[in-house]
């Protein structure tokens, strides 16, 4: 149980690191968001 929780946190941290080091332009973010079918749900 504990190891599974640690795994999930580790996976989440990795995603945060990717987000931290990858800085696309605002235009790119808007374009991807507009193309994403999840945009309406998430937004």
Steps between C-alpha positions, in 0.01 A plus 500: 500500500772746600716414201204557268444845653868584464487389138205726426671799663820429309308482173326828581830668585644391165205660320555819698868500401412467133254786533763706684769462234276512194379857440310524171381838382155625601394467137602133495309433822189672364524305174537163673219587741269600216575176314452283807157337544564523875535880489129562556487245783817615674442871443 
